[in-house]
Amino acid sequence: MSAPTPAGPAPDGPGLQPPDFGRPSPALLERAVRGYARFLTDSAAGPGDYDQADDAADMR
């Protein structure tokens, strides 16, 4: 026994997922931008550049 085939297209109504499913929210995008900017500023210093002034003072 099978269900009858609908005669027309499915009615427009609320589905199981919202229409923006899969798209990140603006708040999530802003948070990612801030995190990436922080990553870039931290990595711009380069490895070992954190305490050069203290190292130079210790060598004297």
PDB file with one MODEL, atoms N, CA, C and O in Angstrom:
MODEL        1
ATOM      1  N   MET A   1       0.848  -1.164   0.000  1.00  0.00           N
ATOM      2  CA  MET A   1       0.000   0.000   0.000  1.00  0.00           C
ATOM      3  C   MET A   1       0.899   1.235   0.000  1.00  0.00           C
ATOM      4  O   MET A   1       1.822   1.330   0.809  1.00  0.00           O
ATOM      5  N   SER A   2       0.640   2.160  -0.885  1.00  0.00           N
ATOM      6  CA  SER A   2       1.471   3.364  -0.974  1.00  0.00           C
ATOM      7  C   SER A   2       0.592   4.597  -0.855  1.00  0.00           C
ATOM      8  O   SER A   2      -0.622   4.544  -1.051  1.00  0.00           O
ATOM      9  N   ALA A   3       1.244   5.718  -0.525  1.00  0.00           N
ATOM     10  CA  ALA A   3       0.518   6.985  -0.397  1.00  0.00           C
ATOM     11  C   ALA A   3       0.264   7.548  -1.786  1.00  0.00           C
ATOM     12  O   ALA A   3       1.078   7.349  -2.688  1.00  0.00           O
ATOM     13  N   PRO A   4      -0.838   8.241  -1.971  1.00  0.00           N
ATOM     14  CA  PRO A   4      -1.116   8.821  -3.285  1.00  0.00           C
ATOM     15  C   PRO A   4      -0.128   9.942  -3.618  1.00  0.00           C
ATOM     16  O   PRO A   4       0.350  10.643  -2.726  1.00  0.00           O
ATOM     17  N   THR A   5       0.166  10.098  -4.879  1.00  0.00           N
ATOM     18  CA  THR A   5       1.067  11.154  -5.338  1.00  0.00           C
ATOM     19  C   THR A   5       0.319  12.482  -5.325  1.00  0.00           C
ATOM     20  O   THR A   5      -0.798  12.559  -5.838  1.00  0.00           O
ATOM     21  N   PRO A   6       0.918  13.546  -4.739  1.00  0.00           N
ATOM     22  CA  PRO A   6       0.223  14.837  -4.725  1.00  0.00           C
ATOM     23  C   PRO A   6       0.044  15.384  -6.141  1.00  0.00           C
ATOM     24  O   PRO A   6       0.909  15.203  -6.997  1.00  0.00           O
ATOM     25  N   ALA A   7      -1.072  16.046  -6.377  1.00  0.00           N
ATOM     26  CA  ALA A   7      -1.387  16.568  -7.711  1.00  0.00           C
ATOM     27  C   ALA A   7      -0.610  17.841  -8.029  1.00  0.00           C
ATOM     28  O   ALA A   7      -0.325  18.101  -9.198  1.00  0.00           O
ATOM     29  N   GLY A   8      -0.264  18.632  -7.034  1.00  0.00           N
ATOM     30  CA  GLY A   8       0.424  19.897  -7.284  1.00  0.00           C
ATOM     31  C   GLY A   8       1.684  20.027  -6.446  1.00  0.00           C
ATOM     32  O   GLY A   8       2.061  19.103  -5.725  1.00  0.00           O
ATOM     33  N   PRO A   9       2.323  21.167  -6.544  1.00  0.00           N
ATOM     34  CA  PRO A   9       3.535  21.367  -5.745  1.00  0.00           C
ATOM     35  C   PRO A   9       3.201  21.484  -4.255  1.00  0.00           C
ATOM     36  O   PRO A   9       2.062  21.757  -3.876  1.00  0.00           O
ATOM     37  N   ALA A  10       4.202  21.276  -3.440  1.00  0.00           N
ATOM     38  CA  ALA A  10       4.010  21.348  -1.996  1.00  0.00           C
ATOM     39  C   ALA A  10       3.681  22.781  -1.591  1.00  0.00           C
ATOM     40  O   ALA A  10       4.249  23.722  -2.146  1.00  0.00           O
ATOM     41  N   PRO A  11       2.790  22.959  -0.650  1.00  0.00           N
ATOM     42  CA  PRO A  11       2.441  24.312  -0.216  1.00  0.00           C
ATOM     43  C   PRO A  11       3.629  24.987   0.478  1.00  0.00           C
ATOM     44  O   PRO A  11       4.433  24.336   1.145  1.00  0.00           O
ATOM     45  N   ASP A  12       3.717  26.316   0.301  1.00  0.00           N
ATOM     46  CA  ASP A  12       4.769  27.071   0.974  1.00  0.00           C
ATOM     47  C   ASP A  12       4.395  27.228   2.438  1.00  0.00           C
ATOM     48  O   ASP A  12       3.337  27.764   2.767  1.00  0.00           O
ATOM     49  N   GLY A  13       5.228  26.781   3.267  1.00  0.00           N
ATOM     50  CA  GLY A  13       4.960  26.862   4.694  1.00  0.00           C
ATOM     51  C   GLY A  13       6.243  26.608   5.452  1.00  0.00           C
ATOM     52  O   GLY A  13       7.299  26.407   4.852  1.00  0.00           O
ATOM     53  N   PRO A  14       6.153  26.616   6.756  1.00  0.00           N
ATOM     54  CA  PRO A  14       7.368  26.385   7.527  1.00  0.00           C
ATOM     55  C   PRO A  14       7.893  24.970   7.290  1.00  0.00           C
ATOM     56  O   PRO A  14       7.155  23.989   7.390  1.00  0.00           O
ATOM     57  N   GLY A  15       9.152  24.895   6.984  1.00  0.00           N
ATOM     58  CA  GLY A  15       9.771  23.600   6.762  1.00  0.00           C
ATOM     59  C   GLY A  15      10.455  23.117   8.022  1.00  0.00           C
ATOM     60  O   GLY A  15      10.242  23.652   9.111  1.00  0.00           O
ATOM     61  N   LEU A  16      11.262  22.121   7.862  1.00  0.00           N
ATOM     62  CA  LEU A  16      11.977  21.587   9.007  1.00  0.00           C
ATOM     63  C   LEU A  16      13.151  22.478   9.404  1.00  0.00           C
ATOM     64  O   LEU A  16      13.543  22.493  10.571  1.00  0.00           O
ATOM     65  N   GLN A  17      13.716  23.216   8.458  1.00  0.00           N
ATOM     66  CA  GLN A  17      14.858  24.076   8.732  1.00  0.00           C
ATOM     67  C   GLN A  17      14.514  25.501   8.328  1.00  0.00           C
ATOM     68  O   GLN A  17      13.752  25.706   7.383  1.00  0.00           O
ATOM     69  N   PRO A  18      15.058  26.484   9.025  1.00  0.00           N
ATOM     70  CA  PRO A  18      14.801  27.874   8.649  1.00  0.00           C
ATOM     71  C   PRO A  18      15.432  28.186   7.294  1.00  0.00           C
ATOM     72  O   PRO A  18      16.352  27.484   6.876  1.00  0.00           O
ATOM     73  N   PRO A  19      14.959  29.222   6.599  1.00  0.00           N
ATOM     74  CA  PRO A  19      15.490  29.528   5.274  1.00  0.00           C
ATOM     75  C   PRO A  19      16.970  29.892   5.278  1.00  0.00           C
ATOM     76  O   PRO A  19      17.645  29.705   4.266  1.00  0.00           O
ATOM     77  N   ASP A  20      17.493  30.406   6.393  1.00  0.00           N
ATOM     78  CA  ASP A  20      18.903  30.776   6.459  1.00  0.00           C
ATOM     79  C   ASP A  20      19.776  29.641   6.973  1.00  0.00           C
ATOM     80  O   ASP A  20      20.898  29.890   7.413  1.00  0.00           O
ATOM     81  N   PHE A  21      19.302  28.425   6.932  1.00  0.00           N
ATOM     82  CA  PHE A  21      20.076  27.299   7.432  1.00  0.00           C
ATOM     83  C   PHE A  21      21.379  27.176   6.658  1.00  0.00           C
ATOM     84  O   PHE A  21      21.379  27.199   5.427  1.00  0.00           O
ATOM     85  N   GLY A  22      22.479  27.047   7.372  1.00  0.00           N
ATOM     86  CA  GLY A  22      23.777  26.898   6.732  1.00  0.00           C
ATOM     87  C   GLY A  22      24.514  28.205   6.547  1.00  0.00           C
ATOM     88  O   GLY A  22      25.696  28.192   6.205  1.00  0.00           O
ATOM     89  N   ARG A  23      23.862  29.328   6.759  1.00  0.00           N
ATOM     90  CA  ARG A  23      24.523  30.633   6.652  1.00  0.00           C
ATOM     91  C   ARG A  23      24.897  31.104   8.045  1.00  0.00           C
ATOM     92  O   ARG A  23      24.059  31.084   8.946  1.00  0.00           O
ATOM     93  N   PRO A  24      26.148  31.531   8.241  1.00  0.00           N
ATOM     94  CA  PRO A  24      26.532  32.007   9.571  1.00  0.00           C
ATOM     95  C   PRO A  24      25.863  33.334   9.904  1.00  0.00           C
ATOM     96  O   PRO A  24      25.616  34.154   9.020  1.00  0.00           O
ATOM     97  N   SER A  25      25.579  33.533  11.158  1.00  0.00           N
ATOM     98  CA  SER A  25      24.947  34.776  11.587  1.00  0.00           C
ATOM     99  C   SER A  25      25.972  35.915  11.540  1.00  0.00           C
ATOM    100  O   SER A  25      27.175  35.662  11.611  1.00  0.00           O
ATOM    101  N   PRO A  26      25.512  37.154  11.421  1.00  0.00           N
ATOM    102  CA  PRO A  26      26.442  38.288  11.432  1.00  0.00           C
ATOM    103  C   PRO A  26      27.281  38.340  12.713  1.00  0.00           C
ATOM    104  O   PRO A  26      28.450  38.724  12.666  1.00  0.00           O
ATOM    105  N   ALA A  27      26.705  37.963  13.841  1.00  0.00           N
ATOM    106  CA  ALA A  27      27.465  37.968  15.093  1.00  0.00           C
ATOM    107  C   ALA A  27      28.592  36.939  15.051  1.00  0.00           C
ATOM    108  O   ALA A  27      29.688  37.200  15.547  1.00  0.00           O
ATOM    109  N   LEU A  28      28.334  35.786  14.470  1.00  0.00           N
ATOM    110  CA  LEU A  28      29.370  34.765  14.363  1.00  0.00           C
ATOM    111  C   LEU A  28      30.483  35.215  13.425  1.00  0.00           C
ATOM    112  O   LEU A  28      31.661  34.991  13.702  1.00  0.00           O
ATOM    113  N   LEU A  29      30.113  35.846  12.322  1.00  0.00           N
ATOM    114  CA  LEU A  29      31.129  36.356  11.400  1.00  0.00           C
ATOM    115  C   LEU A  29      31.998  37.430  12.056  1.00  0.00           C
ATOM    116  O   LEU A  29      33.215  37.442  11.871  1.00  0.00           O
ATOM    117  N   GLU A  30      31.383  38.321  12.813  1.00  0.00           N
ATOM    118  CA  GLU A  30      32.139  39.376  13.493  1.00  0.00           C
ATOM    119  C   GLU A  30      33.100  38.783  14.512  1.00  0.00           C
ATOM    120  O   GLU A  30      34.231  39.249  14.645  1.00  0.00           O
ATOM    121  N   ARG A  31      32.660  37.769  15.223  1.00  0.00           N
ATOM    122  CA  ARG A  31      33.537  37.116  16.197  1.00  0.00           C
ATOM    123  C   ARG A  31      34.722  36.459  15.497  1.00  0.00           C
ATOM    124  O   ARG A  31      35.845  36.519  15.997  1.00  0.00           O
ATOM    125  N   ALA A  32      34.484  35.839  14.357  1.00  0.00           N
ATOM    126  CA  ALA A  32      35.570  35.214  13.608  1.00  0.00           C
ATOM    127  C   ALA A  32      36.557  36.258  13.100  1.00  0.00           C
ATOM    128  O   ALA A  32      37.765  36.026  13.120  1.00  0.00           O
ATOM    129  N   VAL A  33      36.063  37.392  12.650  1.00  0.00           N
ATOM    130  CA  VAL A  33      36.944  38.463  12.168  1.00  0.00           C
ATOM    131  C   VAL A  33      37.819  38.967  13.301  1.00  0.00           C
ATOM    132  O   VAL A  33      39.018  39.173  13.112  1.00  0.00           O
ATOM    133  N   ARG A  34      37.238  39.168  14.479  1.00  0.00           N
ATOM    134  CA  ARG A  34      38.028  39.649  15.622  1.00  0.00           C
ATOM    135  C   ARG A  34      39.090  38.630  16.020  1.00  0.00           C
ATOM    136  O   ARG A  34      40.221  39.003  16.332  1.00  0.00           O
ATOM    137  N   GLY A  35      38.739  37.363  16.012  1.00  0.00           N
ATOM    138  CA  GLY A  35      39.707  36.318  16.358  1.00  0.00           C
ATOM    139  C   GLY A  35      40.830  36.222  15.338  1.00  0.00           C
ATOM    140  O   GLY A  35      41.990  36.036  15.706  1.00  0.00           O
ATOM    141  N   TYR A  36      40.497  36.347  14.072  1.00  0.00           N
ATOM    142  CA  TYR A  36      41.524  36.281  13.030  1.00  0.00           C
ATOM    143  C   TYR A  36      42.447  37.498  13.104  1.00  0.00           C
ATOM    144  O   TYR A  36      43.655  37.374  12.904  1.00  0.00           O
ATOM    145  N   ALA A  37      41.885  38.669  13.390  1.00  0.00           N
ATOM    146  CA  ALA A  37      42.708  39.870  13.527  1.00  0.00           C
ATOM    147  C   ALA A  37      43.651  39.717  14.721  1.00  0.00           C
ATOM    148  O   ALA A  37      44.813  40.116  14.643  1.00  0.00           O
ATOM    149  N   ARG A  38      43.168  39.151  15.811  1.00  0.00           N
ATOM    150  CA  ARG A  38      44.036  38.928  16.969  1.00  0.00           C
ATOM    151  C   ARG A  38      45.143  37.937  16.624  1.00  0.00           C
ATOM    152  O   ARG A  38      46.286  38.113  17.046  1.00  0.00           O
ATOM    153  N   PHE A  39      44.813  36.902  15.865  1.00  0.00           N
ATOM    154  CA  PHE A  39      45.814  35.931  15.437  1.00  0.00           C
ATOM    155  C   PHE A  39      46.886  36.597  14.586  1.00  0.00           C
ATOM    156  O   PHE A  39      48.074  36.321  14.754  1.00  0.00           O
ATOM    157  N   LEU A  40      46.474  37.470  13.673  1.00  0.00           N
ATOM    158  CA  LEU A  40      47.447  38.138  12.815  1.00  0.00           C
ATOM    159  C   LEU A  40      48.370  39.058  13.609  1.00  0.00           C
ATOM    160  O   LEU A  40      49.567  39.112  13.325  1.00  0.00           O
ATOM    161  N   THR A  41      47.849  39.775  14.586  1.00  0.00           N
ATOM    162  CA  THR A  41      48.709  40.663  15.368  1.00  0.00           C
ATOM    163  C   THR A  41      49.648  39.866  16.259  1.00  0.00           C
ATOM    164  O   THR A  41      50.781  40.292  16.485  1.00  0.00           O
ATOM    165  N   ASP A  42      49.213  38.723  16.771  1.00  0.00           N
ATOM    166  CA  ASP A  42      50.092  37.894  17.596  1.00  0.00           C
ATOM    167  C   ASP A  42      51.192  37.260  16.764  1.00  0.00           C
ATOM    168  O   ASP A  42      52.330  37.157  17.224  1.00  0.00           O
ATOM    169  N   SER A  43      50.879  36.837  15.556  1.00  0.00           N
ATOM    170  CA  SER A  43      51.881  36.163  14.736  1.00  0.00           C
ATOM    171  C   SER A  43      52.782  37.151  14.009  1.00  0.00           C
ATOM    172  O   SER A  43      53.824  36.752  13.488  1.00  0.00           O
ATOM    173  N   ALA A  44      52.415  38.424  13.959  1.00  0.00           N
ATOM    174  CA  ALA A  44      53.251  39.413  13.287  1.00  0.00           C
ATOM    175  C   ALA A  44      54.527  39.673  14.075  1.00  0.00           C
ATOM    176  O   ALA A  44      55.539  40.060  13.491  1.00  0.00           O
ATOM    177  N   ALA A  45      54.501  39.469  15.379  1.00  0.00           N
ATOM    178  CA  ALA A  45      55.691  39.684  16.198  1.00  0.00           C
ATOM    179  C   ALA A  45      56.752  38.639  15.885  1.00  0.00           C
ATOM    180  O   ALA A  45      57.945  38.910  16.025  1.00  0.00           O
ATOM    181  N   GLY A  46      56.344  37.471  15.473  1.00  0.00           N
ATOM    182  CA  GLY A  46      57.287  36.421  15.134  1.00  0.00           C
ATOM    183  C   GLY A  46      57.734  35.663  16.371  1.00  0.00           C
ATOM    184  O   GLY A  46      57.582  36.151  17.491  1.00  0.00           O
ATOM    185  N   PRO A  47      58.275  34.496  16.177  1.00  0.00           N
ATOM    186  CA  PRO A  47      58.710  33.708  17.328  1.00  0.00           C
ATOM    187  C   PRO A  47      59.989  34.288  17.928  1.00  0.00           C
ATOM    188  O   PRO A  47      60.897  34.680  17.195  1.00  0.00           O
ATOM    189  N   GLY A  48      60.062  34.341  19.231  1.00  0.00           N
ATOM    190  CA  GLY A  48      61.269  34.793  19.901  1.00  0.00           C
ATOM    191  C   GLY A  48      61.417  36.296  20.010  1.00  0.00           C
ATOM    192  O   GLY A  48      62.451  36.754  20.495  1.00  0.00           O
ATOM    193  N   ASP A  49      60.463  37.081  19.595  1.00  0.00           N
ATOM    194  CA  ASP A  49      60.593  38.534  19.644  1.00  0.00           C
ATOM    195  C   ASP A  49      59.973  39.135  20.897  1.00  0.00           C
ATOM    196  O   ASP A  49      59.842  40.355  20.993  1.00  0.00           O
ATOM    197  N   TYR A  50      59.595  38.311  21.844  1.00  0.00           N
ATOM    198  CA  TYR A  50      58.820  38.820  22.963  1.00  0.00           C
ATOM    199  C   TYR A  50      59.676  39.540  23.999  1.00  0.00           C
ATOM    200  O   TYR A  50      59.266  40.583  24.508  1.00  0.00           O
ATOM    201  N   ASP A  51      60.843  39.013  24.322  1.00  0.00           N
ATOM    202  CA  ASP A  51      61.633  39.562  25.419  1.00  0.00           C
ATOM    203  C   ASP A  51      63.011  40.032  24.966  1.00  0.00           C
ATOM    204  O   ASP A  51      63.981  39.868  25.707  1.00  0.00           O
ATOM    205  N   GLN A  52      63.124  40.601  23.793  1.00  0.00           N
ATOM    206  CA  GLN A  52      64.442  41.016  23.311  1.00  0.00           C
ATOM    207  C   GLN A  52      65.042  42.112  24.176  1.00  0.00           C
ATOM    208  O   GLN A  52      66.251  42.101  24.411  1.00  0.00           O
ATOM    209  N   ALA A  53      64.251  43.050  24.655  1.00  0.00           N
ATOM    210  CA  ALA A  53      64.768  44.128  25.487  1.00  0.00           C
ATOM    211  C   ALA A  53      65.322  43.560  26.792  1.00  0.00           C
ATOM    212  O   ALA A  53      66.369  43.999  27.267  1.00  0.00           O
ATOM    213  N   ASP A  54      64.621  42.586  27.372  1.00  0.00           N
ATOM    214  CA  ASP A  54      65.099  41.974  28.609  1.00  0.00           C
ATOM    215  C   ASP A  54      66.355  41.152  28.363  1.00  0.00           C
ATOM    216  O   ASP A  54      67.252  41.139  29.207  1.00  0.00           O
ATOM    217  N   ASP A  55      66.441  40.473  27.240  1.00  0.00           N
ATOM    218  CA  ASP A  55      67.628  39.680  26.927  1.00  0.00           C
ATOM    219  C   ASP A  55      68.840  40.569  26.751  1.00  0.00           C
ATOM    220  O   ASP A  55      69.927  40.222  27.214  1.00  0.00           O
ATOM    221  N   ALA A  56      68.684  41.698  26.100  1.00  0.00           N
ATOM    222  CA  ALA A  56      69.806  42.616  25.884  1.00  0.00           C
ATOM    223  C   ALA A  56      70.287  43.180  27.214  1.00  0.00           C
ATOM    224  O   ALA A  56      71.490  43.356  27.405  1.00  0.00           O
ATOM    225  N   ALA A  57      69.380  43.463  28.128  1.00  0.00           N
ATOM    226  CA  ALA A  57      69.769  43.983  29.437  1.00  0.00           C
ATOM    227  C   ALA A  57      70.480  42.914  30.257  1.00  0.00           C
ATOM    228  O   ALA A  57      71.386  43.237  31.024  1.00  0.00           O
ATOM    229  N   ASP A  58      70.095  41.658  30.114  1.00  0.00           N
ATOM    230  CA  ASP A  58      70.734  40.585  30.875  1.00  0.00           C
ATOM    231  C   ASP A  58      72.148  40.291  30.386  1.00  0.00           C
ATOM    232  O   ASP A  58      72.979  39.818  31.161  1.00  0.00           O
ATOM    233  N   MET A  59      72.432  40.562  29.127  1.00  0.00           N
ATOM    234  CA  MET A  59      73.743  40.263  28.568  1.00  0.00           C
ATOM    235  C   MET A  59      74.794  41.267  29.009  1.00  0.00           C
ATOM    236  O   MET A  59      75.986  40.983  28.889  1.00  0.00           O
ATOM    237  N   ARG A  60      74.402  42.430  29.515  1.00  0.00           N
ATOM    238  CA  ARG A  60      75.377  43.453  29.913  1.00  0.00           C
ATOM    239  C   ARG A  60      76.021  43.118  31.215  1.00  0.00           C
ATOM    240  O   ARG A  60      76.866  43.872  31.697  1.00  0.00           O
TER     241      ARG A  60
ENDMDL
END
